[in-house]
């Protein structure tokens, strides 16, 4: 079994404080630790943000990746 990542939430010392993990804008919290080779960042509110935009909240709930829908650009064909 790998290492367990334990975080403490609610101890953000930033002014203004970072949003709580349950807030709709929880992703706006400051990055505490960035681990690019593993593909994640730990935010100061305890949220674990994955490279694919998915998230794991401090209570263990997963948030699906939230990428914008792809749009196709059509170009006229030159004749």
N, CA, C and O atoms as a MOPAC input file, in Angstrom:
PM7 MOZYME 1SCF
protein

 N      0.83900 1    -1.16100 1     0.00000 1
 C      0.00000 1     0.00000 1     0.00000 1
 C      0.89300 1     1.23500 1     0.00000 1
 O      1.90600 1     1.28100 1     0.69800 1
 N      0.50600 1     2.24200 1    -0.79500 1
 C      1.29900 1     3.46100 1    -0.91700 1
 C      1.10500 1     4.39400 1     0.26200 1
 O      0.32000 1     4.11100 1     1.16700 1
 N      1.83200 1     5.52100 1     0.24900 1
 C      1.71900 1     6.46700 1     1.34900 1
 C      0.32200 1     7.09700 1     1.38800 1
 O     -0.31800 1     7.28300 1     0.35300 1
 N     -0.12400 1     7.41300 1     2.57100 1
 C     -1.42300 1     8.05800 1     2.75900 1
 C     -1.19000 1     9.54700 1     2.89700 1
 O     -0.34900 1     9.98500 1     3.68200 1
 N     -1.94200 1    10.32700 1     2.12600 1
 C     -1.81800 1    11.77900 1     2.16300 1
 C     -2.85300 1    12.31500 1     3.13600 1
 O     -4.05600 1    12.22900 1     2.88800 1
 N     -2.37500 1    12.87200 1     4.25100 1
 C     -3.29500 1    13.44900 1     5.23000 1
 C     -3.18700 1    14.95300 1     5.14500 1
 O     -2.08900 1    15.50300 1     5.06400 1
 N     -4.32700 1    15.61700 1     5.16400 1
 C     -4.34000 1    17.06800 1     5.10500 1
 C     -5.19400 1    17.61000 1     6.23500 1
 O     -6.06200 1    16.92100 1     6.77100 1
 N     -4.93100 1    18.84800 1     6.57900 1
 C     -5.77800 1    19.52400 1     7.55500 1
 C     -6.46700 1    20.64000 1     6.80800 1
 O     -5.82300 1    21.43600 1     6.12500 1
 N     -7.76400 1    20.69600 1     6.93800 1
 C     -8.49900 1    21.74900 1     6.25600 1
 C     -8.87200 1    22.83500 1     7.25100 1
 O     -8.88500 1    22.60800 1     8.46100 1
 N     -9.17100 1    23.99700 1     6.73600 1
 C     -9.58600 1    25.08500 1     7.59400 1
 C     -8.45400 1    25.81600 1     8.27300 1
 O     -8.70500 1    26.59600 1     9.19100 1
 N     -7.21700 1    25.59700 1     7.86300 1
 C     -6.08900 1    26.26800 1     8.49100 1
 C     -5.39500 1    27.22500 1     7.52700 1
 O     -4.23700 1    27.58800 1     7.73500 1
 N     -6.08400 1    27.62400 1     6.49900 1
 C     -5.50400 1    28.53000 1     5.51700 1
 C     -5.20400 1    29.87200 1     6.18300 1
 O     -6.09000 1    30.48800 1     6.77500 1
 N     -3.95400 1    30.32100 1     6.08400 1
 C     -3.54800 1    31.58000 1     6.70800 1
 C     -3.53600 1    32.73400 1     5.71300 1
 O     -3.10800 1    33.83600 1     6.05400 1
 N     -3.99700 1    32.49800 1     4.49300 1
 C     -3.99100 1    33.55300 1     3.48700 1
 C     -5.05700 1    34.59800 1     3.79500 1
 O     -6.08900 1    34.29900 1     4.39600 1
 N     -4.78900 1    35.81600 1     3.37700 1
 C     -5.76100 1    36.90900 1     3.51500 1
 C     -6.08100 1    37.40900 1     2.12900 1
 O     -5.16700 1    37.89200 1     1.46200 1
 N     -7.29400 1    37.33600 1     1.64500 1
 C     -8.43800 1    36.65800 1     2.24100 1
 C     -8.22500 1    35.14900 1     2.23900 1
 O     -7.45100 1    34.63500 1     1.43100 1
 N     -8.90400 1    34.43300 1     3.13400 1
 C     -8.71700 1    32.98300 1     3.20300 1
 C     -9.21500 1    32.28700 1     1.93700 1
 O    -10.10700 1    32.78100 1     1.24600 1
 N     -8.62700 1    31.15000 1     1.65500 1
 C     -9.02600 1    30.36500 1     0.48800 1
 C    -10.42900 1    29.79700 1     0.70400 1
 O    -10.84500 1    29.58800 1     1.84400 1
 N    -11.16200 1    29.54400 1    -0.39200 1
 C    -12.49800 1    28.96200 1    -0.26300 1
 C    -12.43200 1    27.57300 1     0.37700 1
 O    -11.45000 1    26.85100 1     0.21000 1
 N    -13.46100 1    27.21900 1     1.09300 1
 C    -13.51300 1    25.89800 1     1.72800 1
 C    -13.68200 1    24.81700 1     0.65600 1
 O    -14.10400 1    25.12000 1    -0.45900 1
 N    -13.36100 1    23.56900 1     0.97700 1
 C    -13.51000 1    22.48600 1     0.00200 1
 C    -14.94100 1    22.28900 1    -0.48400 1
 O    -15.15100 1    21.76400 1    -1.57800 1
 N    -15.93000 1    22.70200 1     0.31100 1
 C    -17.32300 1    22.52300 1    -0.08700 1
 C    -17.86900 1    23.71300 1    -0.87900 1
 O    -18.99700 1    23.66000 1    -1.36800 1
 N    -17.08700 1    24.78000 1    -1.01000 1
 C    -17.53400 1    25.96400 1    -1.75400 1
 C    -17.48800 1    25.69000 1    -3.25600 1
 O    -16.64300 1    24.92700 1    -3.72400 1
 N    -18.39800 1    26.31200 1    -4.01200 1
 C    -18.39200 1    26.10100 1    -5.47300 1
 C    -17.07400 1    26.52300 1    -6.13000 1
 O    -16.69400 1    25.96600 1    -7.16000 1
 N    -16.37800 1    27.49500 1    -5.54900 1
 C    -15.11200 1    27.97200 1    -6.11900 1
 C    -13.89700 1    27.40600 1    -5.38900 1
 O    -12.86200 1    28.06700 1    -5.30700 1
 N    -14.01600 1    26.17600 1    -4.85400 1
 C    -12.92400 1    25.58500 1    -4.07800 1
 C    -11.62800 1    25.45300 1    -4.87100 1
 O    -10.55000 1    25.39500 1    -4.27900 1
 N    -11.71300 1    25.40500 1    -6.18800 1
 C    -10.52300 1    25.29500 1    -7.03000 1
 C     -9.69600 1    26.56900 1    -7.07800 1
 O     -8.59100 1    26.56800 1    -7.62200 1
 N    -10.21300 1    27.65500 1    -6.51800 1
 C     -9.47900 1    28.92000 1    -6.51800 1
 C     -8.49100 1    29.01600 1    -5.36200 1
 O     -7.79000 1    30.02000 1    -5.23700 1
 N     -8.42200 1    27.99900 1    -4.52200 1
 C     -7.47700 1    28.01200 1    -3.40200 1
 C     -6.03900 1    27.97600 1    -3.92800 1
 O     -5.77900 1    27.51000 1    -5.03800 1
 N     -5.13100 1    28.46700 1    -3.12500 1
 C     -3.71900 1    28.47600 1    -3.51700 1
 C     -3.13600 1    27.07000 1    -3.52000 1
 O     -3.56100 1    26.19300 1    -2.76800 1
 N     -2.15000 1    26.88400 1    -4.38800 1
 C     -1.46800 1    25.59200 1    -4.46700 1
 C     -0.46800 1    25.51300 1    -3.32200 1
 O      0.38800 1    26.38500 1    -3.17200 1
 N     -0.58200 1    24.46500 1    -2.51800 1
 C      0.35600 1    24.23300 1    -1.41600 1
 C      1.53500 1    23.39900 1    -1.90900 1
 O      2.69000 1    23.70700 1    -1.61300 1
 N      1.23400 1    22.34200 1    -2.66100 1
 C      2.26700 1    21.44100 1    -3.17200 1
 C      1.91400 1    21.06600 1    -4.60100 1
 O      0.77800 1    20.68000 1    -4.87800 1
 N      2.87200 1    21.17300 1    -5.50900 1
 C      2.65500 1    20.79700 1    -6.90900 1
 C      3.60300 1    19.65300 1    -7.23800 1
 O      4.81300 1    19.77100 1    -7.04400 1
 N      3.06300 1    18.55600 1    -7.72900 1
 C      3.85900 1    17.37600 1    -8.06100 1
 C      3.58300 1    17.03300 1    -9.51900 1
 O      2.79000 1    16.13400 1    -9.79800 1
 N      4.23000 1    17.74100 1   -10.46300 1
 C      3.92000 1    17.54300 1   -11.88400 1
 C      4.24100 1    16.14600 1   -12.40900 1
 O      3.54500 1    15.65000 1   -13.29600 1
 N      5.28700 1    15.49900 1   -11.87600 1
 C      5.61400 1    14.16800 1   -12.38700 1
 C      4.57500 1    13.12800 1   -11.96100 1
 O      4.48700 1    12.06900 1   -12.58200 1
 N      3.79400 1    13.40300 1   -10.92600 1
 C      2.71200 1    12.51700 1   -10.50600 1
 C      1.35100 1    13.00600 1   -11.01500 1
 O      0.36500 1    12.27300 1   -10.94700 1
 N      1.29700 1    14.24700 1   -11.52700 1
 C      0.07800 1    14.75600 1   -12.13700 1
 C     -0.95100 1    15.31800 1   -11.17100 1
 O     -2.14900 1    15.26500 1   -11.45100 1
 N     -0.50300 1    15.86100 1   -10.02800 1
 C     -1.48100 1    16.44200 1    -9.11200 1
 C     -0.90900 1    17.64600 1    -8.38100 1
 O      0.30200 1    17.86900 1    -8.35500 1
 N     -1.81100 1    18.41300 1    -7.79200 1
 C     -1.43600 1    19.53800 1    -6.94100 1
 C     -2.33300 1    19.50100 1    -5.71000 1
 O     -3.52800 1    19.22800 1    -5.82100 1
 N     -1.77000 1    19.77200 1    -4.54700 1
 C     -2.52300 1    19.85300 1    -3.30800 1
 C     -2.79700 1    21.31900 1    -3.02800 1
 O     -1.86700 1    22.11800 1    -2.91700 1
 N     -4.06400 1    21.67500 1    -2.91600 1
 C     -4.44600 1    23.05200 1    -2.63900 1
 C     -4.47500 1    23.29000 1    -1.13400 1
 O     -4.57200 1    22.34300 1    -0.35300 1
 N     -4.39000 1    24.54700 1    -0.73300 1
 C     -4.30600 1    24.84700 1     0.69900 1
 C     -5.59800 1    24.54400 1     1.45700 1
 O     -5.59400 1    24.55500 1     2.68800 1
 N     -6.69000 1    24.27800 1     0.76700 1
 C     -7.93100 1    23.88900 1     1.44300 1
 C     -8.08700 1    22.37000 1     1.51200 1
 O     -9.14200 1    21.87600 1     1.91200 1
 N     -7.04400 1    21.62100 1     1.12600 1
 C     -7.06400 1    20.16600 1     1.22000 1
 C     -7.55100 1    19.44800 1    -0.01600 1
 O     -7.55300 1    18.21800 1    -0.04500 1
 N     -7.97100 1    20.18600 1    -1.05400 1
 C     -8.43400 1    19.57700 1    -2.30200 1
 C     -7.22400 1    19.10600 1    -3.09700 1
 O     -6.23500 1    19.82900 1    -3.22100 1
 N     -7.30300 1    17.91000 1    -3.62800 1
 C     -6.25500 1    17.35400 1    -4.47200 1
 C     -6.71000 1    17.51300 1    -5.92000 1
 O     -7.67100 1    16.86600 1    -6.33800 1
 N     -6.03300 1    18.36500 1    -6.68900 1
 C     -6.41100 1    18.63000 1    -8.09000 1
 C     -5.53500 1    17.78900 1    -9.00100 1
 O     -4.30600 1    17.84400 1    -8.93700 1
 N     -6.19100 1    17.01000 1    -9.85100 1
 C     -5.47200 1    16.15200 1   -10.79500 1
 C     -5.20800 1    16.90400 1   -12.09700 1
 O     -5.88400 1    17.87800 1   -12.42800 1
 N     -4.20500 1    16.42000 1   -12.82100 1
 C     -3.82100 1    17.04200 1   -14.08600 1
 C     -4.95900 1    17.03800 1   -15.10200 1
 O     -5.05000 1    17.94600 1   -15.92900 1
 N     -5.83100 1    16.02800 1   -15.05000 1
 C     -6.94100 1    15.94100 1   -16.00600 1
 C     -8.14200 1    16.78200 1   -15.58400 1
 O     -9.21800 1    16.64600 1   -16.16600 1
 N     -7.98000 1    17.64300 1   -14.59100 1
 C     -8.97400 1    18.54500 1   -13.99700 1
 C     -9.94600 1    17.84400 1   -13.05400 1
 O    -10.87400 1    18.48200 1   -12.55700 1
 N     -9.76100 1    16.55800 1   -12.79700 1
 C    -10.54100 1    15.89200 1   -11.76300 1
 C    -10.00400 1    16.31500 1   -10.39900 1
 O     -8.90100 1    16.85300 1   -10.29800 1
 N    -10.78200 1    16.07400 1    -9.36100 1
 C    -10.37900 1    16.47800 1    -8.01400 1
 C    -10.80900 1    15.43100 1    -7.00100 1
 O    -11.76500 1    14.68700 1    -7.21900 1
 N    -10.08000 1    15.38600 1    -5.88400 1
 C    -10.46200 1    14.58300 1    -4.74100 1
 C    -10.59400 1    15.54700 1    -3.57400 1
 O     -9.64600 1    16.24900 1    -3.22200 1
 N    -11.79100 1    15.57600 1    -2.97300 1
 C    -12.04500 1    16.46000 1    -1.84400 1
 C    -11.49500 1    15.82900 1    -0.56800 1
 O    -11.29900 1    14.61500 1    -0.51800 1
 N    -11.24500 1    16.63000 1     0.45900 1
 C    -10.67500 1    16.08600 1     1.69400 1
 C    -11.51200 1    14.97100 1     2.33400 1
 O    -10.96800 1    14.13600 1     3.05600 1
 N    -12.81900 1    14.94700 1     2.08200 1
 C    -13.66300 1    13.89000 1     2.64900 1
 C    -13.62200 1    12.60800 1     1.81200 1
 O    -14.28400 1    11.62700 1     2.14900 1
 N    -12.84200 1    12.61400 1     0.71600 1
 C    -12.70000 1    11.42900 1    -0.12300 1
 C    -13.59900 1    11.41700 1    -1.34300 1
 O    -13.44700 1    10.54800 1    -2.20200 1
 N    -14.53700 1    12.35800 1    -1.44900 1
 C    -15.40100 1    12.43000 1    -2.62700 1
 C    -14.59100 1    12.81700 1    -3.86000 1
 O    -13.70000 1    13.66200 1    -3.79000 1
 N    -14.90900 1    12.19300 1    -4.98000 1
 C    -14.23800 1    12.49900 1    -6.23900 1
 C    -15.09200 1    13.45000 1    -7.06700 1
 O    -16.31800 1    13.34200 1    -7.08300 1
 N    -14.43900 1    14.37400 1    -7.74800 1
 C    -15.10200 1    15.29600 1    -8.66400 1
 C    -14.60200 1    14.94500 1   -10.05700 1
 O    -13.39900 1    14.96400 1   -10.31700 1
 N    -15.52700 1    14.62600 1   -10.94500 1
 C    -15.16100 1    14.25400 1   -12.31700 1
 C    -14.41900 1    15.39000 1   -13.01300 1
 O    -14.62900 1    16.55400 1   -12.67300 1
 N    -13.55400 1    15.08000 1   -13.98000 1
 C    -12.89600 1    16.13900 1   -14.76300 1
 C    -13.93700 1    17.05600 1   -15.38200 1
 O    -14.98300 1    16.59800 1   -15.84300 1
 N    -13.65400 1    18.33600 1   -15.39200 1
 C    -14.60700 1    19.31200 1   -15.92300 1
 C    -13.96800 1    20.12500 1   -17.04300 1
 O    -13.68500 1    21.31500 1   -16.90500 1
 N    -13.75900 1    19.44300 1   -18.14000 1
 C    -13.20900 1    20.09400 1   -19.32900 1
 C    -14.33900 1    20.70700 1   -20.14300 1
 O    -15.45200 1    20.18200 1   -20.16000 1
 N    -14.05800 1    21.81400 1   -20.81500 1
 C    -15.09900 1    22.38200 1   -21.68000 1
 C    -15.36400 1    21.45700 1   -22.86300 1
 O    -14.45900 1    20.75000 1   -23.30700 1
 N    -16.58800 1    21.45200 1   -23.37600 1
 C    -16.88400 1    20.59700 1   -24.53300 1
 C    -16.05800 1    21.01600 1   -25.74100 1
 O    -15.79100 1    22.19900 1   -25.94900 1
 N    -15.66600 1    20.03700 1   -26.52100 1
 C    -14.88900 1    20.33500 1   -27.72100 1
 C    -15.80800 1    20.90900 1   -28.78800 1
 O    -16.94600 1    20.47000 1   -28.95400 1
 N    -15.29500 1    21.89100 1   -29.50000 1
 C    -16.04000 1    22.44900 1   -30.61700 1
 C    -15.26100 1    22.20100 1   -31.89000 1
 O    -14.03400 1    22.29200 1   -31.91200 1
 N    -15.97700 1    21.89300 1   -32.93500 1
 C    -15.34600 1    21.65000 1   -34.22000 1
 C    -15.41200 1    22.90800 1   -35.06000 1
 O    -16.44400 1    23.57600 1   -35.11900 1
 N    -14.32000 1    23.22400 1   -35.70200 1
 C    -14.28200 1    24.37900 1   -36.58300 1
 C    -14.26900 1    23.86300 1   -38.01100 1
 O    -13.39000 1    23.09300 1   -38.39900 1
 N    -15.23000 1    24.28400 1   -38.77000 1
 C    -15.31300 1    23.86400 1   -40.16500 1
 C    -14.77200 1    24.98200 1   -41.04900 1
 O    -15.09700 1    26.15600 1   -40.87100 1
 N    -13.95900 1    24.59100 1   -41.98200 1
 C    -13.41800 1    25.55600 1   -42.93700 1
 C    -13.94100 1    25.21300 1   -44.32300 1
 O    -14.05800 1    24.04000 1   -44.67700 1
 N    -14.25200 1    26.23000 1   -45.09900 1
 C    -14.70300 1    25.94400 1   -46.47300 1
 C    -13.57200 1    25.29600 1   -47.27400 1
 O    -12.39600 1    25.61300 1   -47.09700 1
 N    -13.95800 1    24.39800 1   -48.14000 1
 C    -12.97900 1    23.71200 1   -48.99400 1
 C    -12.73900 1    24.57000 1   -50.23200 1
 O    -13.68000 1    24.96000 1   -50.92400 1
 N    -11.45900 1    24.85900 1   -50.50100 1
 C    -11.13200 1    25.64100 1   -51.69900 1
 C    -11.31000 1    24.77100 1   -52.92500 1
 O    -10.87100 1    23.62100 1   -52.93800 1
 N    -11.94900 1    25.30400 1   -53.95900 1
 C    -12.15700 1    24.53300 1   -55.19100 1
 C    -11.54700 1    25.22600 1   -56.36700 1
 O    -11.62400 1    24.72400 1   -57.48800 1

